[in-house]
Amino acid sequence: MDLFIFLLPFLMFVAAFAALLRGYPVAFTLAGVALAFALIGMSIGMFDPIHFRAFPQRIYGNLMEMDRQILVAVPLFVFMGVMLEKSKIAEELLEAMGALFGSLRGGLGISVVVVGALLAASTGIVGATVVTMGLLSLPTMLKRGYDPALAAGSIAASGTLGQIIPPSIVLVLLGDQISNAYQEAQRAQGIFSPDIVSVGDLFAGALIPGMLLVGLYIAYQIAMAVFRPNSAPAAPRPEGGTNWGGVMHALLPPLALIVAVLGSILAGLATPTEAAGVGAVGATFIAGARNAGRDSNPKAGQILSYLGLASLLGLIALIVFANIGAERRLYVADLGAGGTLLAGAMVILTIAGAGLSLLRLKRSGVLDDVMSSTATISAMVFVILIGASLFSLIFRELGGDETVQHALEAVPGGMFGALAVVMLVMFLLGFFLDFIEITFVVVPIVAPILLMMGVDPVWLGVLMAMNLQTSFLTPPFGFALFYLRGVAPESVKTTDIYRGAIPFVIIQLLAILAVAMIPWLATGLPNWLYG
């Protein structure tokens, strides 16, 4: 009986894992397994039903408290990503990068990596990125003589960059969980005025590792072009040379939005939630400019949408550098009455551009699709969060956290040994489970223990994010591989996709090892920005 009581929390985890593999809905699986094991615990005197009274407060604390408003960034970033995906921005970026790099040996592969990085920093939606690039780039790469495995692996791996390059949904969710775990670990150590780790810290920490991955992907493309030239041939040069106007038209709007969103977060001028709001509005302008709907004068509507985006960026600049508005400004110049008039004109242009963009998107049917997708994805995230909260509550009340703590403390190597075990378990779970499930179930259990052992919270969060990114590529259930299989031509075999993904999985593992051995890669930028 004592052995059964000791193993009960682990049996609960195994039961949830088995139910998830059977394909049952995640949120209801977590909540249902938790309730079933609560009843088992009650029957043997291990669980007091009075603990259920804490559950509503956990939900209220997770979703409603002002210090948890970071979760509001989730639907805003989802809206931003879906809107940009619907605006055909990926098609234009692929054409522009293909014009720049396609005539080089391995250039199409490099183009896919660069576009994947740009889409990661603007949309952050892995499925949309992989599907779009699979539809547009894979046929072209195969037509130009690329090895099917290299082409498929490049597209799948580049699509997963949205998991680690900020702003990213996984970083928002991980940042929220790491922040809670950090405060819990400090309270357990008797620190009742705990330090705070924010999502902005995690965004800053993930930036250098994300760029490291992009560099390693490009280096791999160059190496394949040098050592296996037949696998990555050059494309013919376009007639008439590079169309620089088209390149700038494809690059400048998303780059401006990336700088506005990510730059405002890293500079400490806006919270991730505020920046996500700016990103959602900016994405609406870009999508509105690219979707004419049934406009009688589409060119004028496009110009007004871009003017609205320029006015929005101008307002941000005024707030930062002048005496307009916010308390976080960098006071550089007092523009007086002229600045007020300029700000008023920009507000009018922003509102007019937003209204016209929404009208164009409504007429073209894009707005309905974006709203439906945003509501579906956001509801899925929050329902899983509620189910995971109930799961972790009952897991802890059954003594699971103490059991896990004793197990990790018994691992040879101390803090580094425990961290290695946790990363290995997360990597193996990534073969079968989605990143949301791992984030909401595993991280709240192991993160407080690791943080109490002295692990830096930003370093831990970045390592976990990179590990979760790898789960999208690991056969047999890597979601990026499934997305690509769904749109790849029949000539591309499933074995080609798996074979192409394996080198990129190895690259990501090497990147994780580099960040683990050189913590500065994750902690250097946050320390420099925020001290």
C-alpha positions, 0 to 999 in steps of 0.5 A, a space after each residue: 500500500 505504501 508503494 502504491 501511495 508513493 507511485 500514485 502521482 506518477 501513475 496519474 502522469 502515466 494515465 494522462 500520457 496514455 489518454 493523450 496518445 489515444 487522441 482524447 482532447 487535451 484539456 478534458 483529458 487533463 481535467 478528467 484524469 485529475 478528477 479520477 485520481 482525486 477520487 482515488 486519493 479520497 478513497 485511501 485518505 490521500 486527498 482532502 476534497 476541501 482542496 477543490 476550493 482552491 481551484 476557482 482561485 487558481 483560475 481567477 489568479 491565472 486569467 484575471 489578476 492584473 499581474 497576469 495580464 500578460 496572457 492577454 498578449 496570447 490572442 493579440 499575437 495570434 491575431 497578428 500572426 493569422 492576419 499576416 498569414 492571410 495577407 500573403 506576406 509569405 508569398 511576397 517574401 519568398 519571391 523577394 528572397 528568391 530574387 536575391 539569393 536564388 542565383 547562388 548555389 544553395 540560394 533557394 535554401 538560404 532564402 527559405 531560412 531567411 523567410 522563415 526567420 522573418 515570418 517567425 518574428 512577424 507571425 510566429 505560427 508554425 503551421 501557417 509558415 510550414 504550409 505556406 512555404 511548403 506550397 510555394 517553395 517546395 515545388 520550386 526547389 524540386 523543379 530546380 533540382 534540389 534533393 527532396 530531403 534537403 528541401 523538405 527539411 529546410 522548410 520544416 526546420 525554418 517554419 519552427 523558428 517561430 517557436 524561439 524567435 520573439 515575439 512567440 506564443 510559446 515564449 509568452 506561455 513559458 514566460 508566464 509559467 517560469 514567472 510563477 515558478 520563480 516566485 513560488 521557488 523564492 517564497 519556498 526559500 523564505 523570500 517574501 518580496 520575490 524578484 520578477 522575471 518577465 516575458 520581456 526578459 525571456 524575449 531578450 534571452 531568446 533573441 541571440 539563440 534564435 539568431 544562432 539557429 538561423 546562422 547554423 541553418 544557413 551554414 548547413 545550407 552553404 555546407 551542402 552546396 559546397 560538399 554536395 553541390 548536386 543537392 542544392 543547385 543554383 537557379 537561373 538569374 531572373 531576366 532584367 536583374 533584381 526587381 529592387 522595388 518589389 523586394 522593398 515592397 515585400 520587406 519594409 512593411 513586415 520589418 517595420 512591424 517587427 521593429 515596432 513590436 520587438 523593439 518596444 519590448 526590448 527597449 522597455 517602452 511597452 509591455 508584451 501585451 501593449 506591443 501585441 496590441 500595436 502588432 495586431 493593429 499594424 498587421 491589420 494595416 498590412 493585410 488591408 493594403 494587400 486585400 482590395 476586396 471590392 474597392 472601386 479604387 484599390 490603389 487609394 485604399 492601399 495608400 491610405 492603409 500604408 499611411 495608417 501604418 506609417 502614422 502608427 509608427 510615427 505616434 510610437 516615435 513621438 511617444 518615445 522621443 518627444 513630449 507626447 503622451 506616455 511616462 516611459 518616453 525618452 525625452 529628447 525634444 519638446 515639440 510644443 503646439 506643433 507636436 500636438 497638432 502632428 500627433 492629432 493628425 497621425 491619430 486621425 490617419 491611424 483611425 481612418 487607415 484602420 477603419 478602411 483596412 477593416 472594411 476592405 478585409 471584411 469585404 474580401 472575407 479575410 476578416 471573418 477567417 482571421 477572427 474565427 481562427 484567433 478565437 479557436 486558437 485562443 480558446 484552445 490555449 486557455 481551456 488547456 490552461 484551465 485543465 492543466 491547472 486542475 491537473 497540477 493542483 491535484 498532482 501536488 496535493 497527492 505529493 507529486 511535487 515532493 516526489 519529483 523534488 526528491 528524485 531530481 535531488 538524487 540525480 548525480 551532478 547536482 543542479 546540472 544533472 537535474 537540469 540534464 534529466 529534465 531536458 532529456 524528459 522534455 525532449 522525449 515527451 516532445 516525440 508525442 506531446 504538443 508544446 502547449 501540453 508540455 508547457 502547462 503540465 511539465 513546466 509547473 512541476 519541475 521549474 520551481 525545483 530547478 529554480 530552488 537549486 539555483 538555475 537562472 530563470 531566463 536561462 532555463 526558459 530559453 533552454 526549455 523553449 529551444 527544446 520545445 521547438 525541437 519537438 516540432 521536428 522529431 519523428 514520428 509525430 513532429 507537427 511541422 513534419 505532419 504539416 509539410 506532409 499534408 501539402 508536399 507533392 506525392 513525389 516527396 516521400 514521408 521518408 524524405 521528410 523524416 530524413 531531411 529533418 534529422 540533420 536539423 534536429 541535430 543542429 538544434 540539439 547542438 544549439 541547445 548544448 551551446 546555450 547550456 554550456 555558455 549561459 551568456 547566450 541566453 542571459 547576456 542581452 537581458 542583463 545588458 538591457 535590464 541590468 
